């Protein structure tokens, strides 16, 4: 038997991070502050295995199996991207655009139709429902992905989030298909919000990424160049190029981009005919979210 305090000190020394040591310890032993509590041999072996995996470059989120994203905690594994703070800001912008539509839909008695393209773990769609669903009972979110394994993870997260926010089950629907191909035809021209975190890393950038990032799904990260030659812009272009035909007048597309793509994304949205286009920064002040209103 080994005390919790001694284990945490040993883990922190091996990992070079007190926070990671605490998170891994809490995953195995549960949350607690009793430094004198003891761990049995199976727990110690599991801790050692997790640290070995972490030192071999496995993302911390994969080891823990779940990660906080805004107001929800999501299951994470190698079927989808790990939810990141930059995407939390995308949701913040998307919620502001959706709330702009609330008075309209409430007056008309219409549902507020929203789409999360390339949903992955379901982070965007589930956050929008969890945070907005109470204000807007008629919210409906279609979360699409071409990858069936990613949708399986999103469904597990849908059930997980619904345990605390039951309205999520009625509001969020998962659909298989590439971008807008997954949507029912009757949604065309009725959608009020399109949100997406498409792949936007170029193939040339891929080898330069952190080794941990390269353990995440290649197809969810890497995209071809845009039609104007901007590296990694093809996914962003596919979303913005088609979204206008699905949006109601005044509806908005909110798309995550790489900072160096801001000028190109703004230009392609303007060429596509959106009446108002702007780029919002992330928490670090870098251009991160293109917002295009029809």
N, C-alpha and C positions, 0 to 999 in steps of 0.2 A: 504494500500500500504506500502511496506517495501523496504528500499533502498538495492541496490545490495551489497554495502559494509557491511551493517549490517547483511545481510543474509549470506554472505561468512564467516564472523567472527563467526556467530552462528553455521554454519555447521562445520567449522573447529574444534570448541570446542566439538561438539557432536561426531565427527568422530575421533578426535585425529590426523587429517592429513590435512594440508593446501592444499596439492596437490589434494587429493580426493575431498575435498570441492570445489575446483576450477573446476575440471572435471565435477562434478555433476551439479554445477551451470551453466556451459557452455552448458551442454546437455539440460537443461531446458530453459535457458534465451538466449543462443547463446553466441558467443565469444564477449567480450567487456571489456573495462577497465574503464568504467564510474562507479566509486564507488557510485556516488550519484543517479544513475538511479534506478527506482523503479520497483518492481515486483507486479503484481496483486494477488489477493487472490487465484485463481486457480493455479497459478505458485507456490505460497508458499505451497499450499497443496500437489502438486506433489513433490516438494522438500522434504517435510516432509515424504512422503510415501517412497521415494527412500532412504532416510537416515535410516528409520526404517528397510527397507529390507536389507540394507548394514550392519546394526548393528546386524541383525539376521543371518549374515554369508553369504549372497548372494554375489558371486564374483562381484567386481566392473565392470568387462567387461560385465557381463550380464545386469547390470543396464544401462550402457551406450549404449549397443546394437551394438557397433562397436569398433574395436581395431586396432591400427597400427601394421603392420608386414612388416618389411623392407620398400619397396617403395609403398606398397599398404595399403589400409584400408579395413578391412574385417568385415562383419557382424558376430557376435558371439552370441550363445545361447547354451542351454543345449543339443543340438543335436550332438555336436562335442567338442573336446578339445579346450580350449582357446590357441591360438597361443602364443608360448613362445620364449624368446631370445635364448634358446638352439637350437631351431629348426631353427631360423634365421641363426645360424652358420652352420647347416646342409645344408641349401640352398647355403651358401657361398662356401662350399666345393663342392657341386654338380655342381655349375656353373663353378668352375675351371675345373672339370672333363669334363663338356660339351664343354667348350671352347677348350679343348685339342683335341676334335673331329672335330672342325669346319673346319679346313683345309682339313681334310680327306673327309668329306661329300661334301664340295664345289668342290673338285677335281673330285670326283666320280659322282657328281650330285644327290646324294642320299638324302632323308630326314633324319633329325636327330631325331630318335625315342627315346622318353624318357617316363618313367613310374613312376607315383607316387602311391605307393601301400598304401591303407588305408588312403585316402586323407582327410577324415574328412571335415573341413571347406574349403578345397581346397588351403590352404595357400602355400604349397610347389609347387604344379603344377602351380598355378597362378603367383607366384613370378618368377618362372623359365621363363614362357612365357613373363611376363611383362618386365623382365630384359634382357632376351636373344633374344627374338623374333625379335627385330629390327635388330640385327646382323645376325640372321639366319631365313630368311623368311620361310624356309622349315622345321622349327621345328614343331614337332607334339608331344603332351603330352597326354598320356592316364592316367586319374586319376580314380583309382578304389576304391570302398568301398563296403563292404557287407551290410552296413546299408543304407537303402533307405532314411531315414530321414536325415542322414548326407549328402547324395548326393543332397537332396533338398536344404540344406544350401549352399553346394558348388556351385550349379547352381545359386543361388541368388548372391553369390560372383563373379561367372564368369561374370554375367551380370553387376555387379557393377564395377569390374575392367575394363571390356571392354568399359565402358563409357569414360574412359581416354586412354585406350590402345586397340583400336578396333581389332587389330590382334589376341587378346586373343580368340575371338570367333571361329576363324578358326583353331587355334593351339591347344586348350585344349578341349578334349572330355571326358565326364564323363561316366564311365561304372560300372555297378552293378555286383558284384561277389567277391568271396573270393580270395584275392591275385592275382596270375597270371591266375586263372580261368576266370577272366573277360576279358582277352585279346583275340583278334582275332588270330587264329592259324598262320596266315601268318606273324605275328610279331616275331615268334620264330626264334632266331638266327640273328635278325636284329636290336635289341634294343641296343642303345649305352649308355644309362644311366638308371639305376634303383635307385630310391630314396624312402625311407620310414622312417616314424616315427611310428614304430609298438608299440603295448602295451609292456611294459617291467617291470612293477611293479608286484611283487609277491603277492599272496593272503595274505600271512602273513604280508606283508608291508602295505597293504591297511588300516587297522585300525590305523596305526601310521601316516598316511598322514594328512596334514592340513585339517580341516573340510571344508574349501572352495574347496580344490581339490577334496574332496569326493563328491561334488555336480556335478562334471563332469561325463561323461558316464563311467561306470565301465568297460565295454568291450573295451573301447579305451585306458584304462590304465593298466589293469591287464591281465597277461598272465601266463600260466602254466610254470613249470620248463622245461629247455632244456633237451635233451637226456642225457647230462652229469650230470644232477642234478642241474645245475646253476639256482637259483630262477629267474622266470620271463623271461627266455630266449627263450621260445618256438616261439614267434612271430618273433624274430630276426632270429632264426634258420630256420623258414619256408621261410623267404624272401631270406636269403643268400643261403640256400640249393637249391632253385629252380632258382634263378636269373641267374646262370651261363649258364643254358641251353637256356636262352632267349637272352643273350648278344652276340654281335659280338666279335671276338678276339680284345682285347684292350679296350672293353667296361667296365664300372665300376658300381658296386653296392655301394651306399652310404646310410648307415643305422644308425639311432640314437640309442644309447644304454645308459644304466645306467653305471656310472663310474665303479662300482664293477664288471661289466660284460666284461670289456675290454679284459682280458686275454682269457676268454672262447670264446668270439666272434672272436678274432683273430685266435684261434686254430680251431674253426669249419669252418671258411673260408678257412684256409689252407688245412684242411682235404677235403673240397669240391672241391679242385683242382684249386683255383685261383692262378695265378702266382705271384701276388704282393699284399700284405695285409699290411695295416697300420692303426693306430688309431690316430685321430686328437682330440685336446682338444677343449673344449668350451671356452667362454670368461673368465671364472673363472679358467681356466687351468686344468679342470678335463677331463679325457678321456670321449669323448662323441660321436664321429663319427667313425664308422669303414668303411674303404674304401677298397674294394676288386676288383681288376682288373682281368679280364679274360685273 
